[in-house]
Each structure stands twice: as C-alpha cells, then as structure tokens.
Amino acid sequence: MLTMTQIDYIRKAFFEEGLNISQIAKTFSCDRKTVRKYLAIEDFNQPFPKAKRVTEQ
C-alpha cells in the first residue's frame, strides 16, 4: 500500500507533468494497475460504515 505522499506524487506526475502510466510505474517502482487505481480515485475519504439494524423476533 502506498502512502498519501506517494499517491500525491503519482497524481502530480500524471496530471501536471504529463508522464504516462508506464513511466510513473517505473519511477515509483509499483505496478501499472496500482498507478491506474490511484489515478481513478477522486475521493480518498473512506465512507462511514452503515449501522446494522437489530431486529427483534
């Protein structure tokens, strides 16, 4: 798992510097699928878990 700092550098390399996914994967020594996953995520906040209802029987 990557740190938020690494993810920030990956996103900056892609969106601001114009590097492609393969170049970023080589630079950061991670898989292309990992780079693609973090580029696709827009909201890094974890959703709150939904409370389960307890039904009485």
N, C-alpha and C positions, 0 to 999 in steps of 0.2 A: 504494500500500500504506500502511496506517495504522500508526502506532507503537503499542506496547503501552499507552502512557499514553492515547492517544485511544480505543483499544478498551476500556480500563478505564472511561473516562468514558461511553462509549456504553452499556456494560453497566450501569453505575450509574444512568444516566438512565432506562433501561428497567425494571430490576428494583426499584430503590429509589424513584425519583422518579415512576414511573408514566407517563412520556411514551410516546406511541405511535411506531411506526417512522417514519412520515412526519415527525413533529415532530423527531425525532432527526436524520434525514437533512438537514432544512433547517438545523438548528442547527450541525451539523458539516460542512456543505457536501459531502456524499457521497451516493451513490446508495442508494435504499431496499434494493436487493438486497445491497449491501455491508453495510449495517446488519444485515439479516436473517442474513447469513452469519456475522457475528461474534457474534450472539446465539445462534446454534445450536451453536457450538463450545463444548465443555465442557473439553477438554484441549488446551492450547496448546503442549504439548511435541511436538516433531517425533519421529516414530518412527524408530528406528535402521534404516538400510538393511540389508537381508538380504544376507549374503555369498553370492556365486555360487560354486557348486561347479565345479571344473575337472575334467572327466572325461578320462581318458587313453584313447586309442584305439589 
